[in-house]
């Protein structure tokens, strides 16, 4: 499942943000006065499972 969320009211003269997220992904964007000023992408994984696969290959 994925979702899209808006924070504030989008516009060229406002502060607002949007987030797209779901299974192993989170994209966050902050817009101030029509300019993108911050972006935080995150593509996750299950670190414990990845570590086990490297430590104990099949």
HTML snippet that shows the backbone in 3Dmol.js (N, CA, C, O; Angstrom):
<script src="https://3Dmol.org/build/3Dmol-min.js"></script>
<div id="view" style="width:600px;height:400px;position:relative"></div>
<script>
const pdb = `
ATOM      1  N   UNK A   1       0.839  -1.169   0.000  1.00  0.00           N
ATOM      2  CA  UNK A   1       0.000   0.000   0.000  1.00  0.00           C
ATOM      3  C   UNK A   1       0.891   1.241   0.000  1.00  0.00           C
ATOM      4  O   UNK A   1       1.911   1.291   0.688  1.00  0.00           O
ATOM      5  N   UNK A   2       0.498   2.216  -0.764  1.00  0.00           N
ATOM      6  CA  UNK A   2       1.221   3.487  -0.849  1.00  0.00           C
ATOM      7  C   UNK A   2       0.253   4.630  -0.571  1.00  0.00           C
ATOM      8  O   UNK A   2      -0.958   4.463  -0.720  1.00  0.00           O
ATOM      9  N   UNK A   3       0.764   5.774  -0.175  1.00  0.00           N
ATOM     10  CA  UNK A   3      -0.099   6.914   0.094  1.00  0.00           C
ATOM     11  C   UNK A   3       0.591   8.215  -0.291  1.00  0.00           C
ATOM     12  O   UNK A   3       1.816   8.304  -0.359  1.00  0.00           O
ATOM     13  N   UNK A   4      -0.227   9.200  -0.536  1.00  0.00           N
ATOM     14  CA  UNK A   4       0.233  10.553  -0.840  1.00  0.00           C
ATOM     15  C   UNK A   4      -0.431  11.485   0.158  1.00  0.00           C
ATOM     16  O   UNK A   4      -1.648  11.442   0.338  1.00  0.00           O
ATOM     17  N   UNK A   5       0.368  12.334   0.810  1.00  0.00           N
ATOM     18  CA  UNK A   5      -0.168  13.284   1.784  1.00  0.00           C
ATOM     19  C   UNK A   5       0.312  14.682   1.444  1.00  0.00           C
ATOM     20  O   UNK A   5       1.468  14.886   1.073  1.00  0.00           O
ATOM     21  N   UNK A   6      -0.581  15.629   1.576  1.00  0.00           N
ATOM     22  CA  UNK A   6      -0.240  17.045   1.404  1.00  0.00           C
ATOM     23  C   UNK A   6      -0.299  17.721   2.760  1.00  0.00           C
ATOM     24  O   UNK A   6      -1.185  17.437   3.567  1.00  0.00           O
ATOM     25  N   UNK A   7       0.646  18.617   3.009  1.00  0.00           N
ATOM     26  CA  UNK A   7       0.690  19.390   4.248  1.00  0.00           C
ATOM     27  C   UNK A   7       0.620  20.853   3.865  1.00  0.00           C
ATOM     28  O   UNK A   7       1.467  21.343   3.118  1.00  0.00           O
ATOM     29  N   UNK A   8      -0.384  21.556   4.371  1.00  0.00           N
ATOM     30  CA  UNK A   8      -0.596  22.939   3.987  1.00  0.00           C
ATOM     31  C   UNK A   8      -1.401  23.015   2.704  1.00  0.00           C
ATOM     32  O   UNK A   8      -1.970  22.019   2.256  1.00  0.00           O
ATOM     33  N   UNK A   9      -1.445  24.203   2.113  1.00  0.00           N
ATOM     34  CA  UNK A   9      -2.168  24.423   0.859  1.00  0.00           C
ATOM     35  C   UNK A   9      -1.169  24.793  -0.229  1.00  0.00           C
ATOM     36  O   UNK A   9      -0.520  25.835  -0.142  1.00  0.00           O
ATOM     37  N   UNK A  10      -1.038  23.959  -1.247  1.00  0.00           N
ATOM     38  CA  UNK A  10      -0.081  24.257  -2.315  1.00  0.00           C
ATOM     39  C   UNK A  10      -0.343  25.610  -2.971  1.00  0.00           C
ATOM     40  O   UNK A  10      -1.489  25.986  -3.213  1.00  0.00           O
ATOM     41  N   UNK A  11       0.730  26.327  -3.250  1.00  0.00           N
ATOM     42  CA  UNK A  11       0.642  27.617  -3.924  1.00  0.00           C
ATOM     43  C   UNK A  11       2.033  28.208  -4.093  1.00  0.00           C
ATOM     44  O   UNK A  11       2.981  27.771  -3.440  1.00  0.00           O
ATOM     45  N   UNK A  12       2.156  29.189  -4.958  1.00  0.00           N
ATOM     46  CA  UNK A  12       3.456  29.797  -5.241  1.00  0.00           C
ATOM     47  C   UNK A  12       3.959  30.696  -4.125  1.00  0.00           C
ATOM     48  O   UNK A  12       5.160  30.949  -4.032  1.00  0.00           O
ATOM     49  N   UNK A  13       3.059  31.182  -3.274  1.00  0.00           N
ATOM     50  CA  UNK A  13       3.467  32.108  -2.221  1.00  0.00           C
ATOM     51  C   UNK A  13       3.242  31.526  -0.828  1.00  0.00           C
ATOM     52  O   UNK A  13       3.019  32.267   0.129  1.00  0.00           O
ATOM     53  N   UNK A  14       3.301  30.221  -0.718  1.00  0.00           N
ATOM     54  CA  UNK A  14       3.024  29.571   0.557  1.00  0.00           C
ATOM     55  C   UNK A  14       4.120  28.567   0.892  1.00  0.00           C
ATOM     56  O   UNK A  14       4.949  28.202   0.059  1.00  0.00           O
ATOM     57  N   UNK A  15       4.083  28.138   2.157  1.00  0.00           N
ATOM     58  CA  UNK A  15       4.916  27.017   2.602  1.00  0.00           C
ATOM     59  C   UNK A  15       4.018  25.792   2.640  1.00  0.00           C
ATOM     60  O   UNK A  15       2.965  25.801   3.278  1.00  0.00           O
ATOM     61  N   UNK A  16       4.440  24.738   1.953  1.00  0.00           N
ATOM     62  CA  UNK A  16       3.676  23.510   1.960  1.00  0.00           C
ATOM     63  C   UNK A  16       4.607  22.333   1.679  1.00  0.00           C
ATOM     64  O   UNK A  16       5.763  22.526   1.304  1.00  0.00           O
ATOM     65  N   UNK A  17       4.112  21.147   1.857  1.00  0.00           N
ATOM     66  CA  UNK A  17       4.940  19.961   1.655  1.00  0.00           C
ATOM     67  C   UNK A  17       4.068  18.815   1.166  1.00  0.00           C
ATOM     68  O   UNK A  17       2.842  18.845   1.272  1.00  0.00           O
ATOM     69  N   UNK A  18       4.743  17.803   0.627  1.00  0.00           N
ATOM     70  CA  UNK A  18       4.024  16.595   0.257  1.00  0.00           C
ATOM     71  C   UNK A  18       4.903  15.391   0.543  1.00  0.00           C
ATOM     72  O   UNK A  18       6.131  15.476   0.543  1.00  0.00           O
ATOM     73  N   UNK A  19       4.240  14.264   0.786  1.00  0.00           N
ATOM     74  CA  UNK A  19       4.938  13.027   1.105  1.00  0.00           C
ATOM     75  C   UNK A  19       4.309  11.881   0.334  1.00  0.00           C
ATOM     76  O   UNK A  19       3.087  11.733   0.305  1.00  0.00           O
ATOM     77  N   UNK A  20       5.151  11.074  -0.288  1.00  0.00           N
ATOM     78  CA  UNK A  20       4.707   9.838  -0.929  1.00  0.00           C
ATOM     79  C   UNK A  20       5.409   8.717  -0.182  1.00  0.00           C
ATOM     80  O   UNK A  20       6.634   8.713  -0.062  1.00  0.00           O
ATOM     81  N   UNK A  21       4.643   7.780   0.314  1.00  0.00           N
ATOM     82  CA  UNK A  21       5.265   6.727   1.099  1.00  0.00           C
ATOM     83  C   UNK A  21       4.553   5.402   0.962  1.00  0.00           C
ATOM     84  O   UNK A  21       3.435   5.312   0.455  1.00  0.00           O
ATOM     85  N   UNK A  22       5.233   4.388   1.426  1.00  0.00           N
ATOM     86  CA  UNK A  22       4.677   3.049   1.399  1.00  0.00           C
ATOM     87  C   UNK A  22       5.749   2.037   1.728  1.00  0.00           C
ATOM     88  O   UNK A  22       6.680   2.321   2.482  1.00  0.00           O
ATOM     89  N   UNK A  23       5.615   0.873   1.166  1.00  0.00           N
ATOM     90  CA  UNK A  23       6.508  -0.241   1.456  1.00  0.00           C
ATOM     91  C   UNK A  23       7.942   0.088   1.024  1.00  0.00           C
ATOM     92  O   UNK A  23       8.242   0.113  -0.170  1.00  0.00           O
ATOM     93  N   UNK A  24       8.816   0.337   1.986  1.00  0.00           N
ATOM     94  CA  UNK A  24      10.241   0.607   1.772  1.00  0.00           C
ATOM     95  C   UNK A  24      10.529   1.886   0.989  1.00  0.00           C
ATOM     96  O   UNK A  24      11.576   1.980   0.348  1.00  0.00           O
ATOM     97  N   UNK A  25       9.634   2.869   1.021  1.00  0.00           N
ATOM     98  CA  UNK A  25       9.921   4.126   0.334  1.00  0.00           C
ATOM     99  C   UNK A  25       9.268   5.279   1.108  1.00  0.00           C
ATOM    100  O   UNK A  25       8.160   5.152   1.628  1.00  0.00           O
ATOM    101  N   UNK A  26       9.978   6.389   1.166  1.00  0.00           N
ATOM    102  CA  UNK A  26       9.424   7.607   1.751  1.00  0.00           C
ATOM    103  C   UNK A  26      10.069   8.786   1.032  1.00  0.00           C
ATOM    104  O   UNK A  26      11.274   9.006   1.148  1.00  0.00           O
ATOM    105  N   UNK A  27       9.271   9.538   0.295  1.00  0.00           N
ATOM    106  CA  UNK A  27       9.748  10.723  -0.412  1.00  0.00           C
ATOM    107  C   UNK A  27       9.065  11.930   0.216  1.00  0.00           C
ATOM    108  O   UNK A  27       7.838  12.019   0.209  1.00  0.00           O
ATOM    109  N   UNK A  28       9.852  12.864   0.760  1.00  0.00           N
ATOM    110  CA  UNK A  28       9.335  14.036   1.448  1.00  0.00           C
ATOM    111  C   UNK A  28       9.886  15.290   0.788  1.00  0.00           C
ATOM    112  O   UNK A  28      11.089  15.391   0.548  1.00  0.00           O
ATOM    113  N   UNK A  29       9.011  16.248   0.492  1.00  0.00           N
ATOM    114  CA  UNK A  29       9.423  17.477  -0.191  1.00  0.00           C
ATOM    115  C   UNK A  29       8.808  18.687   0.503  1.00  0.00           C
ATOM    116  O   UNK A  29       7.621  18.687   0.829  1.00  0.00           O
ATOM    117  N   UNK A  30       9.622  19.718   0.727  1.00  0.00           N
ATOM    118  CA  UNK A  30       9.178  20.973   1.321  1.00  0.00           C
ATOM    119  C   UNK A  30       9.321  22.070   0.282  1.00  0.00           C
ATOM    120  O   UNK A  30      10.381  22.222  -0.325  1.00  0.00           O
ATOM    121  N   UNK A  31       8.254  22.836   0.074  1.00  0.00           N
ATOM    122  CA  UNK A  31       8.232  23.918  -0.906  1.00  0.00           C
ATOM    123  C   UNK A  31       7.960  25.230  -0.175  1.00  0.00           C
ATOM    124  O   UNK A  31       6.990  25.338   0.576  1.00  0.00           O
ATOM    125  N   UNK A  32       8.814  26.221  -0.395  1.00  0.00           N
ATOM    126  CA  UNK A  32       8.636  27.546   0.197  1.00  0.00           C
ATOM    127  C   UNK A  32       8.654  28.564  -0.928  1.00  0.00           C
ATOM    128  O   UNK A  32       9.613  28.629  -1.697  1.00  0.00           O
ATOM    129  N   UNK A  33       7.598  29.355  -1.025  1.00  0.00           N
ATOM    130  CA  UNK A  33       7.480  30.398  -2.059  1.00  0.00           C
ATOM    131  C   UNK A  33       7.744  29.851  -3.459  1.00  0.00           C
ATOM    132  O   UNK A  33       8.413  30.499  -4.264  1.00  0.00           O
ATOM    133  N   UNK A  34       7.224  28.669  -3.746  1.00  0.00           N
ATOM    134  CA  UNK A  34       7.342  28.087  -5.071  1.00  0.00           C
ATOM    135  C   UNK A  34       8.667  27.414  -5.376  1.00  0.00           C
ATOM    136  O   UNK A  34       8.885  26.957  -6.498  1.00  0.00           O
ATOM    137  N   UNK A  35       9.562  27.346  -4.385  1.00  0.00           N
ATOM    138  CA  UNK A  35      10.876  26.722  -4.599  1.00  0.00           C
ATOM    139  C   UNK A  35      11.028  25.489  -3.731  1.00  0.00           C
ATOM    140  O   UNK A  35      10.700  25.515  -2.545  1.00  0.00           O
ATOM    141  N   UNK A  36      11.518  24.420  -4.312  1.00  0.00           N
ATOM    142  CA  UNK A  36      11.806  23.212  -3.555  1.00  0.00           C
ATOM    143  C   UNK A  36      13.041  23.474  -2.702  1.00  0.00           C
ATOM    144  O   UNK A  36      14.115  23.743  -3.241  1.00  0.00           O
ATOM    145  N   UNK A  37      12.907  23.401  -1.387  1.00  0.00           N
ATOM    146  CA  UNK A  37      14.034  23.711  -0.507  1.00  0.00           C
ATOM    147  C   UNK A  37      14.539  22.500   0.264  1.00  0.00           C
ATOM    148  O   UNK A  37      15.635  22.548   0.823  1.00  0.00           O
ATOM    149  N   UNK A  38      13.782  21.433   0.308  1.00  0.00           N
ATOM    150  CA  UNK A  38      14.245  20.248   1.017  1.00  0.00           C
ATOM    151  C   UNK A  38      13.602  19.006   0.411  1.00  0.00           C
ATOM    152  O   UNK A  38      12.428  19.009   0.041  1.00  0.00           O
ATOM    153  N   UNK A  39      14.387  17.966   0.320  1.00  0.00           N
ATOM    154  CA  UNK A  39      13.897  16.677  -0.162  1.00  0.00           C
ATOM    155  C   UNK A  39      14.615  15.584   0.613  1.00  0.00           C
ATOM    156  O   UNK A  39      15.836  15.617   0.765  1.00  0.00           O
ATOM    157  N   UNK A  40      13.865  14.636   1.091  1.00  0.00           N
ATOM    158  CA  UNK A  40      14.437  13.545   1.868  1.00  0.00           C
ATOM    159  C   UNK A  40      13.955  12.219   1.320  1.00  0.00           C
ATOM    160  O   UNK A  40      12.949  11.687   1.790  1.00  0.00           O
ATOM    161  N   UNK A  41      14.652  11.674   0.334  1.00  0.00           N
ATOM    162  CA  UNK A  41      14.247  10.348  -0.140  1.00  0.00           C
ATOM    163  C   UNK A  41      14.791   9.255   0.778  1.00  0.00           C
ATOM    164  O   UNK A  41      15.896   9.376   1.308  1.00  0.00           O
ATOM    165  N   UNK A  42      14.037   8.223   0.957  1.00  0.00           N
ATOM    166  CA  UNK A  42      14.472   7.084   1.752  1.00  0.00           C
ATOM    167  C   UNK A  42      13.981   5.813   1.081  1.00  0.00           C
ATOM    168  O   UNK A  42      12.780   5.609   0.911  1.00  0.00           O
ATOM    169  N   UNK A  43      14.911   4.976   0.709  1.00  0.00           N
ATOM    170  CA  UNK A  43      14.585   3.675   0.145  1.00  0.00           C
ATOM    171  C   UNK A  43      15.098   2.646   1.133  1.00  0.00           C
ATOM    172  O   UNK A  43      16.304   2.414   1.218  1.00  0.00           O
ATOM    173  N   UNK A  44      14.212   2.038   1.869  1.00  0.00           N
ATOM    174  CA  UNK A  44      14.622   1.177   2.971  1.00  0.00           C
ATOM    175  C   UNK A  44      14.711  -0.286   2.615  1.00  0.00           C
ATOM    176  O   UNK A  44      14.287  -0.727   1.547  1.00  0.00           O
ATOM    177  N   UNK A  45      15.276  -1.019   3.551  1.00  0.00           N
ATOM    178  CA  UNK A  45      15.338  -2.462   3.438  1.00  0.00           C
ATOM    179  C   UNK A  45      15.380  -3.025   4.842  1.00  0.00           C
ATOM    180  O   UNK A  45      15.578  -2.294   5.813  1.00  0.00           O
ATOM    181  N   UNK A  46      15.196  -4.303   4.939  1.00  0.00           N
ATOM    182  CA  UNK A  46      15.274  -4.969   6.226  1.00  0.00           C
ATOM    183  C   UNK A  46      16.744  -5.260   6.483  1.00  0.00           C
ATOM    184  O   UNK A  46      17.281  -6.228   5.944  1.00  0.00           O
ATOM    185  N   UNK A  47      17.406  -4.439   7.297  1.00  0.00           N
ATOM    186  CA  UNK A  47      18.849  -4.558   7.491  1.00  0.00           C
ATOM    187  C   UNK A  47      19.244  -5.878   8.129  1.00  0.00           C
ATOM    188  O   UNK A  47      20.289  -6.432   7.785  1.00  0.00           O
ATOM    189  N   UNK A  48      18.445  -6.394   9.042  1.00  0.00           N
ATOM    190  CA  UNK A  48      18.774  -7.652   9.678  1.00  0.00           C
ATOM    191  C   UNK A  48      18.785  -8.790   8.662  1.00  0.00           C
ATOM    192  O   UNK A  48      19.685  -9.629   8.682  1.00  0.00           O
ATOM    193  N   UNK A  49      17.797  -8.823   7.779  1.00  0.00           N
ATOM    194  CA  UNK A  49      17.757  -9.859   6.745  1.00  0.00           C
ATOM    195  C   UNK A  49      18.941  -9.725   5.799  1.00  0.00           C
ATOM    196  O   UNK A  49      19.521 -10.735   5.402  1.00  0.00           O
ATOM    197  N   UNK A  50      19.313  -8.507   5.431  1.00  0.00           N
ATOM    198  CA  UNK A  50      20.455  -8.295   4.542  1.00  0.00           C
ATOM    199  C   UNK A  50      21.743  -8.748   5.218  1.00  0.00           C
ATOM    200  O   UNK A  50      22.597  -9.360   4.576  1.00  0.00           O
ATOM    201  N   UNK A  51      21.891  -8.453   6.512  1.00  0.00           N
ATOM    202  CA  UNK A  51      23.081  -8.864   7.252  1.00  0.00           C
ATOM    203  C   UNK A  51      23.157 -10.386   7.327  1.00  0.00           C
ATOM    204  O   UNK A  51      24.233 -10.955   7.140  1.00  0.00           O
ATOM    205  N   UNK A  52      22.062 -11.042   7.591  1.00  0.00           N
ATOM    206  CA  UNK A  52      22.050 -12.506   7.698  1.00  0.00           C
ATOM    207  C   UNK A  52      22.427 -13.135   6.364  1.00  0.00           C
ATOM    208  O   UNK A  52      23.133 -14.144   6.339  1.00  0.00           O
ATOM    209  N   UNK A  53      21.972 -12.561   5.257  1.00  0.00           N
ATOM    210  CA  UNK A  53      22.294 -13.125   3.947  1.00  0.00           C
ATOM    211  C   UNK A  53      23.791 -13.012   3.651  1.00  0.00           C
ATOM    212  O   UNK A  53      24.373 -13.915   3.048  1.00  0.00           O
ATOM    213  N   UNK A  54      24.420 -11.901   4.075  1.00  0.00           N
ATOM    214  CA  UNK A  54      25.864 -11.745   3.860  1.00  0.00           C
ATOM    215  C   UNK A  54      26.651 -12.663   4.801  1.00  0.00           C
ATOM    216  O   UNK A  54      27.657 -13.245   4.396  1.00  0.00           O
ATOM    217  N   UNK A  55      26.203 -12.797   6.046  1.00  0.00           N
ATOM    218  CA  UNK A  55      26.931 -13.589   7.030  1.00  0.00           C
ATOM    219  C   UNK A  55      26.768 -15.089   6.783  1.00  0.00           C
ATOM    220  O   UNK A  55      27.693 -15.864   7.026  1.00  0.00           O
ATOM    221  N   UNK A  56      25.602 -15.493   6.304  1.00  0.00           N
ATOM    222  CA  UNK A  56      25.324 -16.912   6.110  1.00  0.00           C
ATOM    223  C   UNK A  56      24.765 -17.158   4.711  1.00  0.00           C
ATOM    224  O   UNK A  56      23.587 -17.485   4.569  1.00  0.00           O
ATOM    225  N   UNK A  57      25.595 -17.005   3.672  1.00  0.00           N
ATOM    226  CA  UNK A  57      25.090 -17.220   2.304  1.00  0.00           C
ATOM    227  C   UNK A  57      24.626 -18.659   2.120  1.00  0.00           C
ATOM    228  O   UNK A  57      25.156 -19.583   2.737  1.00  0.00           O
ATOM    229  N   UNK A  58      23.637 -18.829   1.269  1.00  0.00           N
ATOM    230  CA  UNK A  58      23.085 -20.167   1.024  1.00  0.00           C
ATOM    231  C   UNK A  58      23.791 -20.844  -0.108  1.00  0.00           C
ATOM    232  O   UNK A  58      23.458 -21.978  -0.454  1.00  0.00           O
TER     233      UNK A  58
END
`;
const viewer = $3Dmol.createViewer("view");
viewer.addModel(pdb, "pdb");
viewer.setStyle({}, {cartoon: {color: "spectrum"}});
viewer.zoomTo();
viewer.render();
</script>
